[in-house]
Amino acid sequence: MPDYKAPLRDTRFLISDVFDFPGSYAAIGAHDATPDMVEAILEEGAKFCEQVLAPLNRSGDEEGCQFDNGVVTTPKGFKEAFAQYVEGGWNGLAADPTYGGQGLPHSLGLLISEMVGASNTSWGMYPGLTHGAMSAIHAHGSEAQKQTYLTALTEGRWTGTMCLTEPQCGTDLGIIKTRAVPQADGSYAISGTKIFISAGEHDLSENIVHLVLAKLPDAPAGTKGISLFIVPKFLPTATGEVGARNSLSCGSIEHKMGIKASATCVMNFDEATGFLIGEPNKGLNCMFTMMNHARLGTGMQGLCLGEVSYQGALRYANDRLQMRALTGAKAPDKVADPIIVHPDVRRMLLTMKALNEGNRALAYFTAQLIDQAHGAAEAEQRAEAEGLLALLTPICKAFMTESGLEVTNLGMQVYGGHGYIREWGMEQLVRDCRIALIYEGTNGIQALDLLGRKVLGSQGKLLRGFTKIVHKFCEAQGAHPQLAAQVAELATLNRQWGELTQRIGMAAMNNPDEVGAASVDYLMFSGYVILAYFWLRMAVVAQAQLDAGSGDAAFYQAKLATCAFYFKRVLPRTAAHLAAADAGSDCMMALPAAHFGV
């Protein structure tokens, strides 16, 4: 398994030079998040992830979770690492101080989540699901529920899950069968089976708080009849301690391609005691708070696994000796040159670097929007941030995982035959990354959400919120001495983005299948254009630092070179996605299902 080093140099560049996190923190009143405090958190977080979590990554994959008569045991070292994580205060870093959290900005929590996910994706699932449950309870729970559950979740004594999927339904939650029957004491008896429940059962915490979607007896049909319930493994006592065991159990755990140290459970609820959260039949709205949190976290997994894959591939490319460079020996004192001299290896490494660093910029921009949506002083600012988040969430989830899988595949390819061998650890990164394109809503569903609900559903308003930002940037940088040509290319793509949207919208008025046919290519086109915008933002800053003669010149030169590579070698993919999105649905829908063959 490649050694993981937190990319703190790139993190500092983004939060200080590109996005001005210190200024943003001051604007939302996060005065405790001083530059010194942030630096200390980043340093300590990196140390924990590099020294505690990363060494457990491969062993966790080899051992996996163990299931014995309803009891799930996590791999050796996981429980101790979780205790250390909780003791260090990491679980409550960005949580509400009212319930024991530190109240630091959400973006700072995301920076730590990136390191956690890169060092050990499976382990990171346990606190990751907990943070999602905390966000849903905080947004929709009663004050009594918050006091009971948020305090224990923030302290890390309890963990959380989200229970949506059932054997007969995944995306189509309107057909769930889990039922909730009202009881005389105001609680509900929850009965049903949920599958694919991450962290549904484990040995890391003393209690597990399940957020369960279920239907009341008189519920309307479809998604309008879904309610959300808190169903704890152990019922809390009046003082908030662990009480009687609830009537729920883990029926089994899945045997998976990757993230093997994350317990993926079948959960059976047999008239388990549950408590309604939010309003009856409004559960999907409540759950979306948690799902959006999870979707951003899943998008981050593409970046996380791509980063550690790149680090391994780069070290290997500098060490592995094979053949001579086409332009003559570069290491004449050795039997062959390191493979990093070969153009195709550089193609792979630069593609990995360009996608990773572009995705990191997108992730940090999105994290900053979360801060603003929660803490901006003006309602208009909060609404603007929420609109941008609505647009970018499906792109973060889908584009970052699609490109993350590409990066981990390239990392394995750089190793050649050794990449296919388990002992090097590169194949695990591919296996771990593959699920990210599927869970928390498949990438096809994210594409439909983006184009159908967010863009066309808002009549283009949400899209214009972002394209206007890009337009203003291009106007401001149009005469940039070194980057004018790339700025002009971005301006053209930004215009094409709006024009493509209009064409699909017009076609969909006559045939709704046009949206489904175009959606994936539309999302990928959007992702590449967005990364082009962020690459130019980084390039403008890097060029300014070089012109001023300040900072690490090699770092800034590498930024400019990678930006140039992205525009010349990666961004042309937009042309193919544009043409495919414009191709219409006829070629997809003309063939009868019976003619697909057997």
C-alpha positions as CSV (number, residue, x, y, z in Angstrom):
1,M,0.0,0.0,0.0
2,P,1.4,3.4,-0.9
3,D,2.5,5.6,2.0
4,Y,0.0,8.5,2.4
5,K,1.2,12.0,3.0
6,A,-1.5,14.7,3.5
7,P,-1.1,17.2,0.6
8,L,-0.9,20.2,3.0
9,R,1.0,22.4,0.5
10,D,-1.8,22.2,-1.9
11,T,-4.4,22.6,0.8
12,R,-2.7,25.8,2.1
13,F,-2.5,27.2,-1.4
14,L,-6.2,26.8,-1.9
15,I,-7.5,28.0,1.4
16,S,-5.1,30.9,1.7
17,D,-4.3,32.1,-1.8
18,V,-7.2,31.0,-4.0
19,F,-10.3,31.0,-1.8
20,D,-9.3,33.2,1.1
21,F,-10.7,31.0,3.8
22,P,-9.5,33.4,6.6
23,G,-11.5,36.3,5.0
24,S,-14.5,34.0,4.6
25,Y,-14.3,32.8,8.2
26,A,-14.2,36.4,9.4
27,A,-17.2,37.2,7.3
28,I,-19.4,34.5,8.9
29,G,-18.2,35.3,12.4
30,A,-16.0,32.2,12.8
31,H,-13.4,34.1,14.8
32,D,-12.0,31.0,16.5
33,A,-10.8,29.7,13.1
34,T,-7.7,31.8,13.1
35,P,-4.9,31.0,10.6
36,D,-2.8,29.6,13.5
37,M,-5.7,27.5,14.7
38,V,-6.4,26.1,11.2
39,E,-2.7,25.3,10.7
40,A,-2.5,23.5,14.0
41,I,-5.6,21.4,13.1
42,L,-4.3,20.6,9.7
43,E,-0.9,19.5,11.1
44,E,-2.4,17.3,13.8
45,G,-5.1,15.9,11.5
46,A,-2.4,14.9,9.0
47,K,-0.3,13.3,11.8
48,F,-3.3,11.2,12.9
49,C,-4.2,10.1,9.4
50,E,-0.7,9.3,8.3
51,Q,0.4,7.5,11.5
52,V,-2.8,5.9,12.8
53,L,-5.3,5.4,10.0
54,A,-3.1,4.8,7.0
55,P,-1.2,1.8,8.5
56,L,-4.6,0.1,9.1
57,N,-5.8,0.5,5.5
58,R,-4.3,-2.7,3.9
59,S,-4.7,-4.9,7.0
60,G,-8.4,-3.7,7.2
61,D,-8.9,-4.8,3.6
62,E,-7.2,-8.1,4.2
63,E,-9.2,-8.9,7.4
64,G,-12.5,-7.3,6.6
65,C,-15.4,-7.2,9.0
66,Q,-16.5,-10.4,10.7
67,F,-20.1,-11.4,11.3
68,D,-21.2,-13.8,14.0
69,N,-24.8,-14.3,14.9
70,G,-25.7,-10.6,14.6
71,V,-22.5,-9.3,16.0
72,V,-20.1,-7.4,13.7
73,T,-16.4,-7.0,14.6
74,T,-14.3,-4.5,12.8
75,P,-10.7,-5.3,11.8
76,K,-7.9,-5.2,14.3
77,G,-7.0,-1.6,15.3
78,F,-10.2,0.1,14.1
79,K,-11.8,0.3,17.5
80,E,-8.6,1.8,19.1
81,A,-8.3,4.3,16.2
82,F,-11.9,5.4,16.7
83,A,-11.3,5.9,20.4
84,Q,-8.2,8.0,19.6
85,Y,-10.2,10.0,17.0
86,V,-13.0,10.7,19.6
87,E,-10.5,11.5,22.3
88,G,-8.8,14.0,20.0
89,G,-12.1,15.9,19.5
90,W,-12.2,15.3,15.8
91,N,-15.7,14.0,15.8
92,G,-17.2,17.3,17.1
93,L,-14.9,19.6,15.2
94,A,-17.6,21.4,13.2
95,A,-20.5,20.4,15.4
96,D,-22.9,22.8,17.3
97,P,-21.4,23.9,20.6
98,T,-24.8,23.6,22.2
99,Y,-24.5,19.9,22.0
100,G,-20.8,19.6,22.8
101,G,-19.2,20.5,19.5
102,Q,-16.4,22.9,18.8
103,G,-18.4,25.0,16.4
104,L,-15.6,25.4,13.9
105,P,-16.5,26.0,10.2
106,H,-17.9,23.1,8.2
107,S,-15.2,23.5,5.6
108,L,-12.6,22.8,8.2
109,G,-14.3,19.5,9.0
110,L,-14.2,18.7,5.3
111,L,-10.5,19.3,5.1
112,I,-10.0,16.7,7.8
113,S,-12.5,14.4,6.1
114,E,-10.3,14.5,3.0
115,M,-7.3,13.3,4.9
116,V,-9.3,10.6,6.7
117,G,-10.8,9.3,3.4
118,A,-7.4,9.2,1.7
119,S,-5.7,7.4,4.5
120,N,-8.4,4.8,5.1
121,T,-11.7,5.1,3.2
122,S,-13.3,2.1,5.0
123,W,-12.6,3.5,8.4
124,G,-13.8,6.9,7.4
125,M,-17.2,5.5,6.6
126,Y,-18.0,5.2,10.3
127,P,-17.6,8.8,11.4
128,G,-18.8,9.9,8.0
129,L,-22.3,8.4,8.4
130,T,-22.4,9.7,11.9
131,H,-21.9,13.3,10.7
132,G,-24.6,12.8,8.2
133,A,-27.0,11.6,10.9
134,M,-26.1,14.6,13.0
135,S,-26.8,17.0,10.2
136,A,-30.3,15.6,9.7
137,I,-31.2,15.6,13.4
138,H,-29.8,19.1,13.8
139,A,-31.9,20.4,10.9
140,H,-35.2,18.5,11.6
141,G,-35.2,17.1,15.1
142,S,-37.1,18.4,18.1
143,E,-35.1,20.1,20.9
144,A,-35.5,17.0,23.1
145,Q,-34.2,14.8,20.3
146,K,-31.2,17.0,19.8
147,Q,-30.4,17.0,23.4
148,T,-30.7,13.2,23.6
149,Y,-29.0,12.2,20.4
150,L,-26.7,15.0,19.2
151,T,-24.8,15.2,22.4
152,A,-23.9,11.5,22.4
153,L,-23.2,11.5,18.6
154,T,-21.0,14.6,19.0
155,E,-19.1,13.0,21.8
156,G,-18.6,9.9,19.7
157,R,-20.2,7.6,22.3
158,W,-22.8,6.8,19.7
159,T,-22.6,6.6,15.9
160,G,-25.3,7.0,13.2
161,T,-26.6,5.5,10.0
162,M,-29.1,6.2,7.2
163,C,-31.5,3.4,6.4
164,L,-33.2,3.9,3.0
165,T,-32.7,1.0,0.6
166,E,-34.8,-2.2,0.7
167,P,-34.5,-5.4,-1.3
168,Q,-37.1,-4.3,-3.8
169,C,-36.2,-0.6,-4.0
170,G,-33.1,1.6,-4.2
171,T,-33.7,4.8,-6.1
172,D,-37.5,4.4,-6.2
173,L,-38.1,5.0,-2.5
174,G,-41.8,5.5,-3.0
175,I,-42.2,1.7,-3.0
176,I,-40.6,1.0,0.4
177,K,-42.4,-1.6,2.5
178,T,-41.1,-0.7,6.0
179,R,-44.0,0.3,8.2
180,A,-44.4,2.5,11.2
181,V,-47.4,1.9,13.5
182,P,-48.3,4.6,16.1
183,Q,-48.1,3.5,19.7
184,A,-50.0,4.9,22.7
185,D,-46.9,6.5,24.2
186,G,-46.2,8.6,21.1
187,S,-43.5,6.3,19.7
188,Y,-43.9,4.0,16.6
189,A,-43.3,0.3,16.0
190,I,-41.0,0.0,13.0
191,S,-41.0,-3.2,11.0
192,G,-39.1,-4.0,7.8
193,T,-35.8,-4.9,6.3
194,K,-33.2,-2.4,5.0
195,I,-30.1,-3.5,3.0
196,F,-26.8,-1.9,2.1
197,I,-26.6,-0.1,5.4
198,S,-23.1,1.2,6.0
199,A,-22.0,1.0,9.6
200,G,-25.3,-0.6,10.5
201,E,-23.7,-2.8,13.1
202,H,-20.1,-2.7,14.5
203,D,-18.1,-2.6,17.7
204,L,-16.8,1.0,17.6
205,S,-19.4,2.7,19.8
206,E,-21.8,1.8,22.6
207,N,-24.9,2.7,20.6
208,I,-25.9,3.1,17.0
209,V,-28.6,5.6,16.0
210,H,-30.5,4.5,12.8
211,L,-32.4,7.1,10.8
212,V,-35.0,4.9,9.0
213,L,-37.5,5.8,6.3
214,A,-40.9,4.1,6.8
215,K,-44.5,4.6,5.9
216,L,-47.4,5.3,8.3
217,P,-50.6,3.2,8.0
218,D,-52.5,6.1,6.4
219,A,-49.6,7.4,4.3
220,P,-50.3,8.6,0.8
221,A,-48.8,6.5,-2.0
222,G,-45.3,7.1,-3.4
223,T,-42.7,9.4,-2.0
224,K,-45.3,11.8,-0.5
225,G,-46.0,9.1,2.1
226,I,-42.5,8.6,3.5
227,S,-41.7,9.5,7.1
228,L,-38.3,9.5,8.9
229,F,-37.7,7.9,12.3
230,I,-34.9,7.7,14.8
231,V,-34.5,4.1,15.8
232,P,-31.6,3.5,18.2
233,K,-30.0,0.1,18.7
234,F,-30.3,0.7,22.5
235,L,-33.2,2.9,23.7
236,P,-31.8,5.9,25.6
237,T,-32.7,6.4,29.3
238,A,-34.1,9.6,30.8
239,T,-30.6,10.7,31.5
240,G,-29.4,10.0,28.0
241,E,-27.5,6.8,28.7
242,V,-27.8,3.4,27.0
243,G,-30.9,1.6,28.1
244,A,-32.8,-1.5,26.9
245,R,-31.9,-3.2,23.6
246,N,-34.3,-2.3,20.8
247,S,-35.9,-5.0,18.7
248,L,-33.7,-4.7,15.7
249,S,-30.8,-6.8,14.5
250,C,-28.2,-7.2,11.8
251,G,-29.1,-10.2,9.6
252,S,-25.8,-10.4,7.7
253,I,-23.0,-8.3,6.2
254,E,-22.2,-8.1,2.5
255,H,-19.1,-9.6,0.9
256,K,-17.9,-6.8,-1.3
257,M,-15.5,-5.9,-4.1
258,G,-14.0,-3.1,-2.0
259,I,-14.2,-1.0,1.2
260,K,-14.2,-4.4,3.0
261,A,-13.5,-3.0,6.4
262,S,-16.7,-0.9,6.2
263,A,-19.6,-3.0,7.5
264,T,-22.4,-3.1,4.9
265,C,-25.4,-4.6,6.7
266,V,-28.8,-6.1,6.3
267,M,-30.8,-4.6,9.1
268,N,-34.1,-6.2,10.3
269,F,-36.5,-4.1,12.3
270,D,-39.1,-6.2,14.2
271,E,-41.6,-3.7,15.8
272,A,-38.6,-1.7,16.9
273,T,-39.3,1.4,18.9
274,G,-38.8,4.5,16.7
275,F,-39.4,8.2,17.1
276,L,-40.7,10.5,14.3
277,I,-38.3,13.1,13.2
278,G,-39.8,16.1,11.5
279,E,-43.4,16.0,10.2
280,P,-45.4,12.9,9.1
281,N,-45.0,12.1,5.4
282,K,-42.2,14.6,5.1
283,G,-39.4,12.2,5.7
284,L,-37.8,12.4,2.3
285,N,-37.2,16.1,2.8
286,C,-35.6,15.4,6.1
287,M,-33.5,12.6,4.7
288,F,-32.2,14.8,1.8
289,T,-30.3,16.8,4.4
290,M,-28.4,13.7,5.2
291,M,-28.2,12.4,1.6
292,N,-26.7,15.7,0.4
293,H,-24.1,15.5,3.1
294,A,-23.4,11.9,2.1
295,R,-23.2,12.8,-1.6
296,L,-20.6,15.4,-1.0
297,G,-18.7,13.0,1.2
298,T,-18.9,10.3,-1.6
299,G,-17.6,12.8,-4.1
300,M,-14.7,13.4,-1.8
301,Q,-13.9,9.7,-1.9
302,G,-13.0,10.0,-5.6
303,L,-10.5,12.7,-4.7
304,C,-9.2,10.9,-1.7
305,L,-8.5,7.6,-3.4
306,G,-7.2,9.5,-6.5
307,E,-4.7,11.4,-4.3
308,V,-3.1,8.4,-2.6
309,S,-3.0,6.6,-6.0
310,Y,-1.2,9.5,-7.5
311,Q,1.3,9.6,-4.7
312,G,2.1,5.9,-5.1
313,A,2.3,6.2,-8.9
314,L,4.6,9.2,-8.7
315,R,7.1,7.5,-6.4
316,Y,7.0,4.3,-8.5
317,A,7.6,6.3,-11.7
318,N,10.7,7.9,-10.2
319,D,12.1,4.6,-9.0
320,R,11.2,2.1,-11.6
321,L,13.9,1.7,-14.3
322,Q,12.8,0.6,-17.8
323,M,14.3,1.4,-21.2
324,R,16.0,4.6,-22.3
325,A,14.3,7.9,-23.0
326,L,13.6,8.4,-26.7
327,T,15.7,11.5,-26.7
328,G,18.7,9.8,-25.1
329,A,19.7,8.5,-21.7
330,K,18.6,10.6,-18.8
331,A,20.3,8.4,-16.1
332,P,23.4,7.1,-17.9
333,D,24.9,5.8,-14.7
334,K,22.0,3.3,-14.4
335,V,21.0,0.3,-16.4
336,A,17.9,2.1,-17.7
337,D,16.0,5.4,-17.1
338,P,13.2,5.9,-14.6
339,I,9.9,5.5,-16.4
340,I,8.9,9.1,-15.6
341,V,11.0,10.1,-18.6
342,H,8.6,8.4,-21.0
343,P,5.8,10.5,-22.5
344,D,3.0,8.0,-21.9
345,V,3.8,7.7,-18.3
346,R,3.8,11.5,-18.0
347,R,0.5,11.5,-19.7
348,M,-0.9,9.3,-17.0
349,L,0.7,11.1,-14.2
350,L,-0.3,14.6,-15.4
351,T,-3.9,13.4,-16.0
352,M,-4.0,12.2,-12.5
353,K,-2.5,15.4,-11.1
354,A,-4.8,17.6,-13.2
355,L,-7.9,15.8,-12.1
356,N,-7.0,15.5,-8.5
357,E,-6.0,19.1,-8.0
358,G,-8.9,20.4,-10.0
359,N,-11.3,18.2,-8.0
360,R,-9.7,19.5,-4.7
361,A,-10.4,23.1,-5.8
362,L,-14.0,22.2,-6.6
363,A,-14.4,20.4,-3.2
364,Y,-13.0,23.4,-1.3
365,F,-15.1,25.9,-3.1
366,T,-18.2,23.7,-2.3
367,A,-17.1,23.5,1.4
368,Q,-16.8,27.3,1.5
369,L,-20.4,27.5,0.2
370,I,-21.6,25.2,3.0
371,D,-20.1,27.7,5.5
372,Q,-21.8,30.6,3.8
373,A,-25.2,28.7,3.6
374,H,-25.0,28.2,7.3
375,G,-23.4,31.4,8.5
376,A,-23.6,34.3,6.1
377,A,-25.1,37.4,7.7
378,E,-27.5,38.2,4.9
379,A,-30.4,36.0,3.9
380,E,-29.6,36.8,0.2
381,Q,-26.0,35.5,0.7
382,R,-27.3,32.3,2.3
383,A,-29.8,31.7,-0.5
384,E,-27.2,32.3,-3.2
385,A,-24.8,29.8,-1.5
386,E,-27.7,27.2,-1.2
387,G,-28.5,27.6,-4.8
388,L,-24.9,27.0,-5.9
389,L,-24.7,24.0,-3.5
390,A,-27.9,22.5,-5.1
391,L,-26.3,22.8,-8.5
392,L,-22.8,21.5,-7.5
393,T,-23.8,18.6,-5.2
394,P,-24.6,16.1,-8.0
395,I,-21.6,17.3,-10.0
396,C,-19.3,16.8,-7.0
397,K,-20.7,13.3,-6.4
398,A,-20.7,12.1,-10.0
399,F,-17.8,13.9,-11.7
400,M,-15.4,13.5,-8.8
401,T,-16.1,9.8,-8.5
402,E,-15.9,9.1,-12.3
403,S,-12.6,11.0,-12.5
404,G,-11.4,9.4,-9.3
405,L,-11.9,5.9,-10.7
406,E,-10.0,7.0,-13.8
407,V,-7.2,8.3,-11.7
408,T,-7.0,5.1,-9.6
409,N,-7.0,3.0,-12.8
410,L,-4.2,5.1,-14.2
411,G,-2.2,4.7,-11.0
412,M,-2.5,1.0,-11.3
413,Q,-1.4,1.2,-14.9
414,V,1.7,3.2,-14.1
415,Y,2.8,0.2,-12.0
416,G,2.4,-2.2,-15.0
417,G,2.1,-5.8,-13.8
418,H,3.0,-4.9,-10.3
419,G,-0.2,-2.7,-10.1
420,Y,-2.3,-5.9,-10.5
421,I,-0.6,-7.5,-7.6
422,R,-2.2,-7.1,-4.2
423,E,1.0,-6.4,-2.2
424,W,1.5,-3.1,-3.9
425,G,-1.9,-1.8,-2.8
426,M,-2.8,0.0,-6.0
427,E,-5.5,-2.5,-7.0
428,Q,-7.2,-1.9,-3.6
429,L,-7.6,1.7,-4.4
430,V,-9.5,0.8,-7.6
431,R,-11.7,-1.6,-5.8
432,D,-12.4,0.8,-3.0
433,C,-13.2,3.6,-5.5
434,R,-15.6,1.6,-7.6
435,I,-18.5,1.7,-5.2
436,A,-18.4,5.5,-5.1
437,L,-20.0,5.7,-8.6
438,I,-22.9,3.6,-7.3
439,Y,-23.9,4.4,-3.7
440,E,-25.6,7.5,-2.4
441,G,-27.5,7.6,-5.7
442,T,-25.8,6.2,-8.8
443,N,-24.0,8.6,-11.1
444,G,-26.8,8.2,-13.6
445,I,-29.3,9.4,-11.0
446,Q,-27.0,12.3,-10.1
447,A,-27.0,13.3,-13.8
448,L,-30.8,13.2,-14.0
449,D,-30.9,15.3,-10.8
450,L,-28.6,17.9,-12.2
451,L,-30.2,18.3,-15.6
452,G,-33.8,17.5,-14.8
453,R,-34.4,18.9,-11.3
454,K,-31.6,21.4,-10.7
455,V,-31.1,23.0,-14.2
456,L,-34.3,22.6,-16.2
457,G,-36.4,22.3,-13.0
458,S,-35.2,25.8,-12.0
459,Q,-35.7,27.1,-15.6
460,G,-31.9,27.6,-15.7
461,K,-31.7,29.8,-12.6
462,L,-29.4,27.6,-10.7
463,L,-27.1,27.1,-13.7
464,R,-27.0,30.9,-14.3
465,G,-25.8,31.3,-10.7
466,F,-22.6,29.6,-11.6
467,T,-22.1,30.6,-15.3
468,K,-22.4,34.2,-14.2
469,I,-19.4,33.7,-11.9
470,V,-17.4,32.2,-14.7
471,H,-18.5,35.0,-17.1
472,K,-17.3,37.7,-14.7
473,F,-14.0,35.9,-14.2
474,C,-13.5,35.7,-17.9
475,E,-14.3,39.4,-18.3
476,A,-11.8,40.3,-15.6
477,Q,-9.0,38.1,-16.9
478,G,-9.6,38.4,-20.7
479,A,-6.4,40.4,-21.2
480,H,-4.2,38.3,-18.9
481,P,-0.7,38.5,-20.4
482,Q,0.0,34.7,-20.1
483,L,-3.5,33.1,-19.8
484,A,-5.7,35.1,-22.2
485,A,-6.0,32.2,-24.7
486,Q,-7.2,29.8,-22.1
487,V,-9.6,32.4,-20.6
488,A,-11.1,32.8,-24.1
489,E,-11.5,29.1,-24.4
490,L,-13.3,28.9,-21.0
491,A,-15.6,31.8,-22.1
492,T,-16.6,29.9,-25.2
493,L,-17.3,26.7,-23.2
494,N,-19.3,28.7,-20.7
495,R,-21.5,30.1,-23.5
496,Q,-21.8,26.6,-25.0
497,W,-23.0,25.3,-21.6
498,G,-25.9,27.6,-21.6
499,E,-26.7,27.0,-25.3
500,L,-26.6,23.2,-24.8
501,T,-29.0,23.6,-21.9
502,Q,-31.5,25.5,-24.0
503,R,-31.4,22.9,-26.8
504,I,-32.0,20.0,-24.4
505,G,-34.8,21.9,-22.7
506,M,-36.5,22.7,-26.0
507,A,-36.2,19.1,-27.2
508,A,-37.5,17.7,-23.8
509,M,-40.7,19.7,-24.3
510,N,-41.6,17.3,-27.1
511,N,-39.9,14.2,-25.8
512,P,-39.0,13.8,-22.0
513,D,-36.6,11.0,-22.9
514,E,-34.2,13.7,-24.2
515,V,-33.3,14.6,-20.7
516,G,-32.4,11.0,-19.7
517,A,-30.5,10.6,-23.0
518,A,-28.4,13.7,-22.5
519,S,-27.9,13.8,-18.8
520,V,-24.7,11.9,-18.2
521,D,-22.8,13.6,-21.0
522,Y,-24.3,16.9,-19.8
523,L,-22.9,16.3,-16.3
524,M,-19.5,15.3,-17.5
525,F,-19.4,18.3,-19.8
526,S,-20.3,20.5,-16.8
527,G,-17.6,18.9,-14.7
528,Y,-14.8,19.5,-17.2
529,V,-15.9,23.1,-17.7
530,I,-16.0,23.7,-13.9
531,L,-12.5,22.3,-13.4
532,A,-11.3,24.5,-16.2
533,Y,-12.6,27.5,-14.3
534,F,-10.9,26.4,-11.1
535,W,-7.7,25.6,-12.9
536,L,-7.6,29.1,-14.3
537,R,-8.3,30.6,-10.9
538,M,-5.3,28.6,-9.6
539,A,-3.2,29.6,-12.5
540,V,-3.9,33.3,-12.1
541,V,-2.8,33.2,-8.5
542,A,0.3,31.1,-9.3
543,Q,1.4,33.5,-12.1
544,A,0.9,36.5,-9.7
545,Q,3.1,34.8,-7.1
546,L,5.8,34.1,-9.7
547,D,5.6,37.7,-11.0
548,A,6.0,38.9,-7.4
549,G,9.0,36.6,-6.8
550,S,7.4,35.3,-3.7
551,G,6.9,31.8,-2.3
552,D,7.8,28.4,-3.8
553,A,8.6,29.1,-7.4
554,A,8.7,25.4,-8.3
555,F,5.2,24.8,-6.9
556,Y,3.7,27.7,-8.8
557,Q,5.4,26.6,-12.1
558,A,4.0,23.2,-11.6
559,K,0.5,24.7,-11.2
560,L,0.9,26.6,-14.5
561,A,2.3,23.6,-16.4
562,T,-0.5,21.3,-15.1
563,C,-3.1,23.9,-16.0
564,A,-1.7,24.0,-19.6
565,F,-1.8,20.2,-19.7
566,Y,-5.4,20.2,-18.5
567,F,-6.5,22.7,-21.3
568,K,-4.6,20.8,-24.0
569,R,-5.1,17.2,-23.1
570,V,-8.1,16.9,-20.8
571,L,-10.5,19.7,-21.6
572,P,-11.0,18.6,-25.3
573,R,-13.1,15.8,-23.9
574,T,-15.9,18.4,-23.7
575,A,-16.3,18.3,-27.4
576,A,-17.2,14.6,-27.4
577,H,-19.6,15.1,-24.5
578,L,-21.2,18.1,-26.2
579,A,-21.7,16.1,-29.4
580,A,-23.1,13.1,-27.5
581,A,-25.5,15.2,-25.5
582,D,-26.7,16.9,-28.7
583,A,-27.2,13.5,-30.4
584,G,-30.7,13.0,-29.0
585,S,-32.5,10.0,-27.7
586,D,-33.5,8.3,-31.0
587,C,-30.4,6.1,-31.2
588,M,-31.0,4.9,-27.6
589,M,-34.7,4.3,-27.7
590,A,-35.3,3.0,-31.2
591,L,-34.2,-0.6,-30.5
592,P,-37.0,-2.6,-28.9
593,A,-36.1,-4.3,-25.6
594,A,-36.7,-7.7,-27.1
595,H,-34.0,-7.1,-29.8
596,F,-31.1,-6.5,-27.4
597,G,-30.3,-10.2,-27.6
598,V,-29.5,-12.7,-24.9
